[in-house]
Amino acid sequence: MDTKLFARIGAGAFVAVALTMTALQLREERKAPLPEVMTVAEPERDPIAAMLRDCGAQGEQALESPVCRAAWAEKRRRFLGTAGKPGGVVAPAEAVAEASDPAELSQFEPQPAKDH
């Protein structure tokens, strides 16, 4: 037998299998699409998280804001689990959340350590 004959038979078989698989795929019923996933945003219970989001939206202006500085100090205190260092006073979360005037928060800004 000739090798060209085997190649033609193989190519014909491949085409036949491809056509059969296509026909079977088209006969199947389509699956119902998955329902849309809806996410519901729950209100933040932590006022510091909301303040940090607002400070992040301000960009470089947040570096000068005493409210943002106090919020970052509180976040650091919570993350590190420290009660504050002798050189600076850290605002409790309630005081930061309730303060409406930036002048009120100036007392909570971290101060540089004093050399004795």
Backbone as XML, in Angstrom:
<?xml version="1.0"?>
<chain id="A" units="angstrom">
  <residue number="1" name="MET">
    <atom name="N" x="0.818" y="-1.176" z="0.000"/>
    <atom name="CA" x="0.000" y="0.000" z="0.000"/>
    <atom name="C" x="0.868" y="1.247" z="0.000"/>
  </residue>
  <residue number="2" name="ASP">
    <atom name="N" x="0.272" y="2.255" z="-0.490"/>
    <atom name="CA" x="0.979" y="3.507" z="-0.664"/>
    <atom name="C" x="0.820" y="4.369" z="0.596"/>
  </residue>
  <residue number="3" name="THR">
    <atom name="N" x="1.843" y="5.114" z="1.002"/>
    <atom name="CA" x="1.762" y="5.953" z="2.197"/>
    <atom name="C" x="0.824" y="7.139" z="1.992"/>
  </residue>
  <residue number="4" name="LYS">
    <atom name="N" x="0.696" y="7.579" z="0.732"/>
    <atom name="CA" x="-0.225" y="8.681" z="0.460"/>
    <atom name="C" x="-1.660" y="8.249" z="0.723"/>
  </residue>
  <residue number="5" name="LEU">
    <atom name="N" x="-1.958" y="6.984" z="0.469"/>
    <atom name="CA" x="-3.303" y="6.464" z="0.712"/>
    <atom name="C" x="-3.621" y="6.491" z="2.213"/>
  </residue>
  <residue number="6" name="PHE">
    <atom name="N" x="-2.637" y="6.083" z="3.047"/>
    <atom name="CA" x="-2.834" y="6.130" z="4.505"/>
    <atom name="C" x="-3.037" y="7.570" z="4.994"/>
  </residue>
  <residue number="7" name="ALA">
    <atom name="N" x="-2.309" y="8.501" z="4.432"/>
    <atom name="CA" x="-2.446" y="9.900" z="4.819"/>
    <atom name="C" x="-3.828" y="10.422" z="4.451"/>
  </residue>
  <residue number="8" name="ARG">
    <atom name="N" x="-4.338" y="10.045" z="3.280"/>
    <atom name="CA" x="-5.664" y="10.488" z="2.856"/>
    <atom name="C" x="-6.749" y="9.856" z="3.722"/>
  </residue>
  <residue number="9" name="ILE">
    <atom name="N" x="-6.590" y="8.605" z="4.068"/>
    <atom name="CA" x="-7.582" y="7.933" z="4.934"/>
    <atom name="C" x="-7.581" y="8.581" z="6.321"/>
  </residue>
  <residue number="10" name="GLY">
    <atom name="N" x="-6.378" y="8.880" z="6.852"/>
    <atom name="CA" x="-6.263" y="9.533" z="8.166"/>
    <atom name="C" x="-6.893" y="10.919" z="8.154"/>
  </residue>
  <residue number="11" name="ALA">
    <atom name="N" x="-6.653" y="11.698" z="7.086"/>
    <atom name="CA" x="-7.231" y="13.033" z="6.991"/>
    <atom name="C" x="-8.743" y="12.956" z="6.882"/>
  </residue>
  <residue number="12" name="GLY">
    <atom name="N" x="-9.240" y="12.007" z="6.106"/>
    <atom name="CA" x="-10.692" y="11.839" z="5.974"/>
    <atom name="C" x="-11.322" y="11.440" z="7.299"/>
  </residue>
  <residue number="13" name="ALA">
    <atom name="N" x="-10.667" y="10.550" z="8.050"/>
    <atom name="CA" x="-11.185" y="10.125" z="9.351"/>
    <atom name="C" x="-11.202" y="11.306" z="10.324"/>
  </residue>
  <residue number="14" name="PHE">
    <atom name="N" x="-10.160" y="12.122" z="10.278"/>
    <atom name="CA" x="-10.094" y="13.294" z="11.156"/>
    <atom name="C" x="-11.237" y="14.257" z="10.861"/>
  </residue>
  <residue number="15" name="VAL">
    <atom name="N" x="-11.482" y="14.524" z="9.585"/>
    <atom name="CA" x="-12.571" y="15.425" z="9.192"/>
    <atom name="C" x="-13.915" y="14.832" z="9.606"/>
  </residue>
  <residue number="16" name="ALA">
    <atom name="N" x="-14.089" y="13.526" z="9.446"/>
    <atom name="CA" x="-15.348" y="12.884" z="9.822"/>
    <atom name="C" x="-15.581" y="12.996" z="11.331"/>
  </residue>
  <residue number="17" name="VAL">
    <atom name="N" x="-14.547" y="12.762" z="12.112"/>
    <atom name="CA" x="-14.678" y="12.867" z="13.570"/>
    <atom name="C" x="-14.990" y="14.311" z="13.964"/>
  </residue>
  <residue number="18" name="ALA">
    <atom name="N" x="-14.337" y="15.287" z="13.343"/>
    <atom name="CA" x="-14.575" y="16.687" z="13.660"/>
    <atom name="C" x="-16.009" y="17.082" z="13.329"/>
  </residue>
  <residue number="19" name="LEU">
    <atom name="N" x="-16.511" y="16.647" z="12.183"/>
    <atom name="CA" x="-17.895" y="16.966" z="11.810"/>
    <atom name="C" x="-18.891" y="16.305" z="12.755"/>
  </residue>
  <residue number="20" name="THR">
    <atom name="N" x="-18.625" y="15.076" z="13.141"/>
    <atom name="CA" x="-19.522" y="14.367" z="14.066"/>
    <atom name="C" x="-19.559" y="15.069" z="15.424"/>
  </residue>
  <residue number="21" name="MET">
    <atom name="N" x="-18.396" y="15.465" z="15.930"/>
    <atom name="CA" x="-18.353" y="16.150" z="17.229"/>
    <atom name="C" x="-19.078" y="17.502" z="17.152"/>
  </residue>
  <residue number="22" name="THR">
    <atom name="N" x="-18.938" y="18.203" z="16.062"/>
    <atom name="CA" x="-19.623" y="19.486" z="15.890"/>
    <atom name="C" x="-21.127" y="19.292" z="15.871"/>
  </residue>
  <residue number="23" name="ALA">
    <atom name="N" x="-21.589" y="18.273" z="15.156"/>
    <atom name="CA" x="-23.025" y="18.006" z="15.085"/>
    <atom name="C" x="-23.580" y="17.637" z="16.459"/>
  </residue>
  <residue number="24" name="LEU">
    <atom name="N" x="-22.849" y="16.835" z="17.205"/>
    <atom name="CA" x="-23.310" y="16.456" z="18.553"/>
    <atom name="C" x="-23.344" y="17.666" z="19.482"/>
  </residue>
  <residue number="25" name="GLN">
    <atom name="N" x="-22.365" y="18.539" z="19.363"/>
    <atom name="CA" x="-22.316" y="19.734" z="20.206"/>
    <atom name="C" x="-23.490" y="20.661" z="19.906"/>
  </residue>
  <residue number="26" name="LEU">
    <atom name="N" x="-23.861" y="20.779" z="18.661"/>
    <atom name="CA" x="-24.969" y="21.658" z="18.289"/>
    <atom name="C" x="-26.319" y="21.100" z="18.724"/>
  </residue>
  <residue number="27" name="ARG">
    <atom name="N" x="-26.438" y="19.797" z="18.874"/>
    <atom name="CA" x="-27.707" y="19.184" z="19.266"/>
    <atom name="C" x="-27.997" y="19.338" z="20.754"/>
  </residue>
  <residue number="28" name="GLU">
    <atom name="N" x="-26.957" y="19.511" z="21.572"/>
    <atom name="CA" x="-27.160" y="19.629" z="23.014"/>
    <atom name="C" x="-27.859" y="20.942" z="23.356"/>
  </residue>
  <residue number="29" name="GLU">
    <atom name="N" x="-28.680" y="20.879" z="24.399"/>
    <atom name="CA" x="-29.340" y="22.093" z="24.869"/>
    <atom name="C" x="-28.330" y="22.948" z="25.632"/>
  </residue>
  <residue number="30" name="ARG">
    <atom name="N" x="-28.480" y="24.228" z="25.468"/>
    <atom name="CA" x="-27.576" y="25.129" z="26.173"/>
    <atom name="C" x="-27.955" y="25.192" z="27.650"/>
  </residue>
  <residue number="31" name="LYS">
    <atom name="N" x="-26.949" y="25.285" z="28.469"/>
    <atom name="CA" x="-27.178" y="25.402" z="29.904"/>
    <atom name="C" x="-27.665" y="26.807" z="30.212"/>
  </residue>
  <residue number="32" name="ALA">
    <atom name="N" x="-28.497" y="26.892" z="31.231"/>
    <atom name="CA" x="-28.992" y="28.205" z="31.649"/>
    <atom name="C" x="-27.811" y="29.032" z="32.168"/>
  </residue>
  <residue number="33" name="PRO">
    <atom name="N" x="-27.763" y="30.312" z="31.837"/>
    <atom name="CA" x="-26.652" y="31.131" z="32.334"/>
    <atom name="C" x="-26.724" y="31.259" z="33.855"/>
  </residue>
  <residue number="34" name="LEU">
    <atom name="N" x="-25.570" y="31.415" z="34.448"/>
    <atom name="CA" x="-25.506" y="31.574" z="35.896"/>
    <atom name="C" x="-26.156" y="32.892" z="36.295"/>
  </residue>
  <residue number="35" name="PRO">
    <atom name="N" x="-26.849" y="32.905" z="37.417"/>
    <atom name="CA" x="-27.463" y="34.162" z="37.856"/>
    <atom name="C" x="-26.372" y="35.173" z="38.221"/>
  </residue>
  <residue number="36" name="GLU">
    <atom name="N" x="-26.717" y="36.445" z="38.072"/>
    <atom name="CA" x="-25.763" y="37.495" z="38.407"/>
    <atom name="C" x="-25.491" y="37.497" z="39.908"/>
  </residue>
  <residue number="37" name="VAL">
    <atom name="N" x="-24.263" y="37.735" z="40.233"/>
    <atom name="CA" x="-23.871" y="37.809" z="41.635"/>
    <atom name="C" x="-23.983" y="39.266" z="42.063"/>
  </residue>
  <residue number="38" name="MET">
    <atom name="N" x="-24.769" y="39.485" z="43.089"/>
    <atom name="CA" x="-24.949" y="40.847" z="43.589"/>
    <atom name="C" x="-24.263" y="40.950" z="44.945"/>
  </residue>
  <residue number="39" name="THR">
    <atom name="N" x="-23.465" y="41.965" z="45.087"/>
    <atom name="CA" x="-22.821" y="42.202" z="46.370"/>
    <atom name="C" x="-23.513" y="43.366" z="47.055"/>
  </residue>
  <residue number="40" name="VAL">
    <atom name="N" x="-23.687" y="43.215" z="48.331"/>
    <atom name="CA" x="-24.340" y="44.254" z="49.122"/>
    <atom name="C" x="-23.292" y="44.828" z="50.057"/>
  </residue>
  <residue number="41" name="ALA">
    <atom name="N" x="-23.112" y="46.114" z="49.959"/>
    <atom name="CA" x="-22.142" y="46.779" z="50.824"/>
    <atom name="C" x="-22.799" y="47.071" z="52.168"/>
  </residue>
  <residue number="42" name="GLU">
    <atom name="N" x="-22.187" y="46.549" z="53.200"/>
    <atom name="CA" x="-22.693" y="46.825" z="54.542"/>
    <atom name="C" x="-22.047" y="48.102" z="55.052"/>
  </residue>
  <residue number="43" name="PRO">
    <atom name="N" x="-22.782" y="48.880" z="55.802"/>
    <atom name="CA" x="-22.199" y="50.117" z="56.323"/>
    <atom name="C" x="-21.040" y="49.800" z="57.267"/>
  </residue>
  <residue number="44" name="GLU">
    <atom name="N" x="-20.060" y="50.654" z="57.219"/>
    <atom name="CA" x="-18.888" y="50.474" z="58.067"/>
    <atom name="C" x="-19.258" y="50.724" z="59.528"/>
  </residue>
  <residue number="45" name="ARG">
    <atom name="N" x="-18.812" y="49.853" z="60.373"/>
    <atom name="CA" x="-19.039" y="50.050" z="61.796"/>
    <atom name="C" x="-17.850" y="50.780" z="62.426"/>
  </residue>
  <residue number="46" name="ASP">
    <atom name="N" x="-16.740" y="50.783" z="61.714"/>
    <atom name="CA" x="-15.528" y="51.408" z="62.221"/>
    <atom name="C" x="-15.346" y="52.768" z="61.560"/>
  </residue>
  <residue number="47" name="PRO">
    <atom name="N" x="-15.458" y="53.850" z="62.319"/>
    <atom name="CA" x="-15.309" y="55.174" z="61.712"/>
    <atom name="C" x="-13.890" y="55.435" z="61.204"/>
  </residue>
  <residue number="48" name="ILE">
    <atom name="N" x="-12.902" y="54.769" z="61.774"/>
    <atom name="CA" x="-11.521" y="54.965" z="61.328"/>
    <atom name="C" x="-11.365" y="54.477" z="59.886"/>
  </residue>
  <residue number="49" name="ALA">
    <atom name="N" x="-11.991" y="53.360" z="59.545"/>
    <atom name="CA" x="-11.884" y="52.830" z="58.180"/>
    <atom name="C" x="-12.470" y="53.818" z="57.174"/>
  </residue>
  <residue number="50" name="ALA">
    <atom name="N" x="-13.592" y="54.436" z="57.524"/>
    <atom name="CA" x="-14.200" y="55.419" z="56.628"/>
    <atom name="C" x="-13.306" y="56.645" z="56.490"/>
  </residue>
  <residue number="51" name="MET">
    <atom name="N" x="-12.701" y="57.076" z="57.591"/>
    <atom name="CA" x="-11.813" y="58.231" z="57.539"/>
    <atom name="C" x="-10.578" y="57.924" z="56.706"/>
  </residue>
  <residue number="52" name="LEU">
    <atom name="N" x="-10.033" y="56.709" z="56.827"/>
    <atom name="CA" x="-8.857" y="56.345" z="56.053"/>
    <atom name="C" x="-9.178" y="56.290" z="54.561"/>
  </residue>
  <residue number="53" name="ARG">
    <atom name="N" x="-10.387" y="55.846" z="54.212"/>
    <atom name="CA" x="-10.809" y="55.845" z="52.803"/>
    <atom name="C" x="-10.881" y="57.277" z="52.278"/>
  </residue>
  <residue number="54" name="ASP">
    <atom name="N" x="-11.458" y="58.159" z="53.081"/>
    <atom name="CA" x="-11.539" y="59.567" z="52.673"/>
    <atom name="C" x="-10.149" y="60.181" z="52.533"/>
  </residue>
  <residue number="55" name="CYS">
    <atom name="N" x="-9.263" y="59.849" z="53.450"/>
    <atom name="CA" x="-7.903" y="60.388" z="53.381"/>
    <atom name="C" x="-7.177" y="59.852" z="52.151"/>
  </residue>
  <residue number="56" name="GLY">
    <atom name="N" x="-7.422" y="58.608" z="51.807"/>
    <atom name="CA" x="-6.809" y="58.051" z="50.612"/>
    <atom name="C" x="-7.299" y="58.737" z="49.358"/>
  </residue>
  <residue number="57" name="ALA">
    <atom name="N" x="-8.543" y="59.180" z="49.354"/>
    <atom name="CA" x="-9.101" y="59.871" z="48.189"/>
    <atom name="C" x="-8.552" y="61.290" z="48.067"/>
  </residue>
  <residue number="58" name="GLN">
    <atom name="N" x="-8.073" y="61.862" z="49.164"/>
    <atom name="CA" x="-7.551" y="63.232" z="49.132"/>
    <atom name="C" x="-6.187" y="63.326" z="48.474"/>
  </residue>
  <residue number="59" name="GLY">
    <atom name="N" x="-5.457" y="62.247" z="48.448"/>
    <atom name="CA" x="-4.123" y="62.276" z="47.846"/>
    <atom name="C" x="-3.118" y="62.963" z="48.751"/>
  </residue>
  <residue number="60" name="GLU">
    <atom name="N" x="-2.284" y="63.814" z="48.163"/>
    <atom name="CA" x="-1.223" y="64.461" z="48.935"/>
    <atom name="C" x="-1.752" y="65.481" z="49.929"/>
  </residue>
  <residue number="61" name="GLN">
    <atom name="N" x="-2.942" y="65.983" z="49.733"/>
    <atom name="CA" x="-3.522" y="66.938" z="50.680"/>
    <atom name="C" x="-3.738" y="66.299" z="52.037"/>
  </residue>
  <residue number="62" name="ALA">
    <atom name="N" x="-3.887" y="64.989" z="52.068"/>
    <atom name="CA" x="-4.118" y="64.299" z="53.338"/>
    <atom name="C" x="-2.894" y="64.355" z="54.240"/>
  </residue>
  <residue number="63" name="LEU">
    <atom name="N" x="-1.713" y="64.576" z="53.665"/>
    <atom name="CA" x="-0.503" y="64.655" z="54.488"/>
    <atom name="C" x="-0.532" y="65.838" z="55.442"/>
  </residue>
  <residue number="64" name="GLU">
    <atom name="N" x="-1.225" y="66.899" z="55.064"/>
    <atom name="CA" x="-1.300" y="68.101" z="55.889"/>
    <atom name="C" x="-2.515" y="68.108" z="56.817"/>
  </residue>
  <residue number="65" name="SER">
    <atom name="N" x="-3.456" y="67.205" z="56.609"/>
    <atom name="CA" x="-4.700" y="67.197" z="57.374"/>
    <atom name="C" x="-4.492" y="66.582" z="58.755"/>
  </residue>
  <residue number="66" name="PRO">
    <atom name="N" x="-4.830" y="67.314" z="59.819"/>
    <atom name="CA" x="-4.693" y="66.742" z="61.166"/>
    <atom name="C" x="-5.667" y="65.591" z="61.407"/>
  </residue>
  <residue number="67" name="VAL">
    <atom name="N" x="-6.807" y="65.622" z="60.732"/>
    <atom name="CA" x="-7.776" y="64.530" z="60.882"/>
    <atom name="C" x="-7.185" y="63.241" z="60.332"/>
  </residue>
  <residue number="68" name="CYS">
    <atom name="N" x="-6.564" y="63.323" z="59.151"/>
    <atom name="CA" x="-5.955" y="62.143" z="58.548"/>
    <atom name="C" x="-4.770" y="61.649" z="59.367"/>
  </residue>
  <residue number="69" name="ARG">
    <atom name="N" x="-3.993" y="62.595" z="59.870"/>
    <atom name="CA" x="-2.831" y="62.197" z="60.675"/>
    <atom name="C" x="-3.278" y="61.464" z="61.945"/>
  </residue>
  <residue number="70" name="ALA">
    <atom name="N" x="-4.357" y="61.945" z="62.553"/>
    <atom name="CA" x="-4.868" y="61.284" z="63.755"/>
    <atom name="C" x="-5.441" y="59.912" z="63.424"/>
  </residue>
  <residue number="71" name="ALA">
    <atom name="N" x="-6.105" y="59.811" z="62.269"/>
    <atom name="CA" x="-6.662" y="58.512" z="61.861"/>
    <atom name="C" x="-5.536" y="57.511" z="61.593"/>
  </residue>
  <residue number="72" name="TRP">
    <atom name="N" x="-4.465" y="57.964" z="60.940"/>
    <atom name="CA" x="-3.339" y="57.067" z="60.670"/>
    <atom name="C" x="-2.658" y="56.643" z="61.968"/>
  </residue>
  <residue number="73" name="ALA">
    <atom name="N" x="-2.554" y="57.582" z="62.905"/>
    <atom name="CA" x="-1.943" y="57.247" z="64.193"/>
    <atom name="C" x="-2.771" y="56.200" z="64.935"/>
  </residue>
  <residue number="74" name="GLU">
    <atom name="N" x="-4.084" y="56.345" z="64.883"/>
    <atom name="CA" x="-4.965" y="55.368" z="65.538"/>
    <atom name="C" x="-4.854" y="54.006" z="64.857"/>
  </residue>
  <residue number="75" name="LYS">
    <atom name="N" x="-4.782" y="53.996" z="63.532"/>
    <atom name="CA" x="-4.652" y="52.738" z="62.794"/>
    <atom name="C" x="-3.333" y="52.060" z="63.140"/>
  </residue>
  <residue number="76" name="ARG">
    <atom name="N" x="-2.258" y="52.840" z="63.217"/>
    <atom name="CA" x="-0.953" y="52.292" z="63.612"/>
    <atom name="C" x="-1.026" y="51.711" z="65.010"/>
  </residue>
  <residue number="77" name="ARG">
    <atom name="N" x="-1.663" y="52.459" z="65.922"/>
    <atom name="CA" x="-1.762" y="51.982" z="67.312"/>
    <atom name="C" x="-2.502" y="50.659" z="67.376"/>
  </residue>
  <residue number="78" name="ARG">
    <atom name="N" x="-3.604" y="50.556" z="66.618"/>
    <atom name="CA" x="-4.372" y="49.305" z="66.610"/>
    <atom name="C" x="-3.575" y="48.167" z="65.998"/>
  </residue>
  <residue number="79" name="PHE">
    <atom name="N" x="-2.884" y="48.457" z="64.879"/>
    <atom name="CA" x="-2.149" y="47.412" z="64.182"/>
    <atom name="C" x="-0.992" y="46.895" z="65.015"/>
  </residue>
  <residue number="80" name="LEU">
    <atom name="N" x="-0.244" y="47.817" z="65.603"/>
    <atom name="CA" x="0.930" y="47.421" z="66.372"/>
    <atom name="C" x="0.575" y="46.973" z="67.781"/>
  </residue>
  <residue number="81" name="GLY">
    <atom name="N" x="-0.620" y="47.319" z="68.235"/>
    <atom name="CA" x="-1.047" y="46.895" z="69.565"/>
    <atom name="C" x="-0.335" y="47.620" z="70.683"/>
  </residue>
  <residue number="82" name="THR">
    <atom name="N" x="0.079" y="48.839" z="70.426"/>
    <atom name="CA" x="0.773" y="49.608" z="71.459"/>
    <atom name="C" x="-0.181" y="50.613" z="72.068"/>
  </residue>
  <residue number="83" name="ALA">
    <atom name="N" x="0.106" y="50.990" z="73.294"/>
    <atom name="CA" x="-0.731" y="51.963" z="73.987"/>
    <atom name="C" x="-0.220" y="53.372" z="73.775"/>
  </residue>
  <residue number="84" name="GLY">
    <atom name="N" x="0.798" y="53.541" z="72.994"/>
    <atom name="CA" x="1.366" y="54.870" z="72.768"/>
    <atom name="C" x="2.731" y="54.959" z="73.419"/>
  </residue>
  <residue number="85" name="LYS">
    <atom name="N" x="3.520" y="55.889" z="72.928"/>
    <atom name="CA" x="4.868" y="56.075" z="73.475"/>
    <atom name="C" x="4.889" y="57.359" z="74.293"/>
  </residue>
  <residue number="86" name="PRO">
    <atom name="N" x="5.843" y="57.497" z="75.191"/>
    <atom name="CA" x="5.886" y="58.688" z="76.034"/>
    <atom name="C" x="6.013" y="59.986" z="75.246"/>
  </residue>
  <residue number="87" name="GLY">
    <atom name="N" x="6.600" y="59.949" z="74.053"/>
    <atom name="CA" x="6.807" y="61.168" z="73.283"/>
    <atom name="C" x="5.549" y="61.688" z="72.624"/>
  </residue>
  <residue number="88" name="GLY">
    <atom name="N" x="4.515" y="60.895" z="72.449"/>
    <atom name="CA" x="3.330" y="61.344" z="71.736"/>
    <atom name="C" x="2.074" y="60.718" z="72.300"/>
  </residue>
  <residue number="89" name="VAL">
    <atom name="N" x="0.987" y="61.383" z="72.116"/>
    <atom name="CA" x="-0.300" y="60.903" z="72.596"/>
    <atom name="C" x="-1.103" y="60.458" z="71.381"/>
  </residue>
  <residue number="90" name="VAL">
    <atom name="N" x="-1.727" y="59.310" z="71.485"/>
    <atom name="CA" x="-2.521" y="58.780" z="70.381"/>
    <atom name="C" x="-3.990" y="58.911" z="70.730"/>
  </residue>
  <residue number="91" name="ALA">
    <atom name="N" x="-4.787" y="59.350" z="69.764"/>
    <atom name="CA" x="-6.211" y="59.561" z="70.007"/>
    <atom name="C" x="-6.959" y="58.247" z="70.064"/>
  </residue>
  <residue number="92" name="PRO">
    <atom name="N" x="-7.887" y="58.112" z="70.993"/>
    <atom name="CA" x="-8.750" y="56.943" z="70.951"/>
    <atom name="C" x="-9.706" y="57.062" z="69.770"/>
  </residue>
  <residue number="93" name="ALA">
    <atom name="N" x="-10.204" y="55.926" z="69.314"/>
    <atom name="CA" x="-11.054" y="55.907" z="68.114"/>
    <atom name="C" x="-12.295" y="56.774" z="68.284"/>
  </residue>
  <residue number="94" name="GLU">
    <atom name="N" x="-12.874" y="56.795" z="69.476"/>
    <atom name="CA" x="-14.091" y="57.570" z="69.684"/>
    <atom name="C" x="-13.823" y="59.068" z="69.535"/>
  </residue>
  <residue number="95" name="ALA">
    <atom name="N" x="-12.682" y="59.523" z="70.049"/>
    <atom name="CA" x="-12.365" y="60.950" z="69.969"/>
    <atom name="C" x="-12.118" y="61.361" z="68.527"/>
  </residue>
  <residue number="96" name="VAL">
    <atom name="N" x="-11.471" y="60.512" z="67.751"/>
    <atom name="CA" x="-11.213" y="60.818" z="66.350"/>
    <atom name="C" x="-12.514" y="60.830" z="65.576"/>
  </residue>
  <residue number="97" name="ALA">
    <atom name="N" x="-13.403" y="59.893" z="65.871"/>
    <atom name="CA" x="-14.664" y="59.799" z="65.141"/>
    <atom name="C" x="-15.598" y="60.957" z="65.470"/>
  </residue>
  <residue number="98" name="GLU">
    <atom name="N" x="-15.583" y="61.414" z="66.720"/>
    <atom name="CA" x="-16.514" y="62.461" z="67.133"/>
    <atom name="C" x="-16.009" y="63.862" z="66.825"/>
  </residue>
  <residue number="99" name="ALA">
    <atom name="N" x="-14.722" y="64.021" z="66.597"/>
    <atom name="CA" x="-14.158" y="65.347" z="66.373"/>
    <atom name="C" x="-14.613" y="65.878" z="65.022"/>
  </residue>
  <residue number="100" name="SER">
    <atom name="N" x="-15.132" y="67.084" z="65.034"/>
    <atom name="CA" x="-15.579" y="67.684" z="63.787"/>
    <atom name="C" x="-14.675" y="68.832" z="63.381"/>
  </residue>
  <residue number="101" name="ASP">
    <atom name="N" x="-14.023" y="69.449" z="64.336"/>
    <atom name="CA" x="-13.148" y="70.578" z="64.061"/>
    <atom name="C" x="-11.698" y="70.087" z="64.030"/>
  </residue>
  <residue number="102" name="PRO">
    <atom name="N" x="-10.954" y="70.375" z="62.942"/>
    <atom name="CA" x="-9.560" y="69.926" z="62.883"/>
    <atom name="C" x="-8.708" y="70.469" z="64.021"/>
  </residue>
  <residue number="103" name="ALA">
    <atom name="N" x="-9.084" y="71.616" z="64.574"/>
    <atom name="CA" x="-8.309" y="72.171" z="65.685"/>
    <atom name="C" x="-8.401" y="71.267" z="66.918"/>
  </residue>
  <residue number="104" name="GLU">
    <atom name="N" x="-9.520" y="70.568" z="67.059"/>
    <atom name="CA" x="-9.680" y="69.663" z="68.200"/>
    <atom name="C" x="-8.704" y="68.504" z="68.123"/>
  </residue>
  <residue number="105" name="LEU">
    <atom name="N" x="-8.329" y="68.116" z="66.913"/>
    <atom name="CA" x="-7.479" y="66.945" z="66.749"/>
    <atom name="C" x="-5.991" y="67.259" z="66.855"/>
  </residue>
  <residue number="106" name="SER">
    <atom name="N" x="-5.634" y="68.532" z="66.941"/>
    <atom name="CA" x="-4.210" y="68.868" z="66.997"/>
    <atom name="C" x="-3.549" y="68.287" z="68.240"/>
  </residue>
  <residue number="107" name="GLN">
    <atom name="N" x="-4.316" y="68.100" z="69.299"/>
    <atom name="CA" x="-3.744" y="67.524" z="70.512"/>
    <atom name="C" x="-3.377" y="66.058" z="70.340"/>
  </residue>
  <residue number="108" name="PHE">
    <atom name="N" x="-3.957" y="65.397" z="69.311"/>
    <atom name="CA" x="-3.719" y="63.974" z="69.117"/>
    <atom name="C" x="-2.607" y="63.678" z="68.122"/>
  </residue>
  <residue number="109" name="GLU">
    <atom name="N" x="-2.042" y="64.707" z="67.495"/>
    <atom name="CA" x="-0.986" y="64.460" z="66.513"/>
    <atom name="C" x="0.266" y="63.942" z="67.222"/>
  </residue>
  <residue number="110" name="PRO">
    <atom name="N" x="0.943" y="62.989" z="66.595"/>
    <atom name="CA" x="2.173" y="62.473" z="67.209"/>
    <atom name="C" x="3.235" y="63.557" z="67.257"/>
  </residue>
  <residue number="111" name="GLN">
    <atom name="N" x="3.919" y="63.638" z="68.375"/>
    <atom name="CA" x="4.961" y="64.630" z="68.575"/>
    <atom name="C" x="6.312" y="63.922" z="68.510"/>
  </residue>
  <residue number="112" name="PRO">
    <atom name="N" x="7.337" y="64.619" z="68.042"/>
    <atom name="CA" x="8.657" y="63.989" z="68.023"/>
    <atom name="C" x="9.142" y="63.740" z="69.447"/>
  </residue>
  <residue number="113" name="ALA">
    <atom name="N" x="9.928" y="62.698" z="69.590"/>
    <atom name="CA" x="10.452" y="62.347" z="70.906"/>
    <atom name="C" x="11.438" y="63.412" z="71.369"/>
  </residue>
  <residue number="114" name="LYS">
    <atom name="N" x="11.362" y="63.747" z="72.650"/>
    <atom name="CA" x="12.242" y="64.769" z="73.208"/>
    <atom name="C" x="13.520" y="64.091" z="73.709"/>
  </residue>
  <residue number="115" name="ASP">
    <atom name="N" x="14.643" y="64.729" z="73.414"/>
    <atom name="CA" x="15.927" y="64.229" z="73.909"/>
    <atom name="C" x="16.159" y="64.789" z="75.294"/>
  </residue>
  <residue number="116" name="HIS">
    <atom name="N" x="16.473" y="63.926" z="76.234"/>
    <atom name="CA" x="16.705" y="64.374" z="77.618"/>
    <atom name="C" x="18.157" y="64.339" z="77.927"/>
  </residue>
</chain>
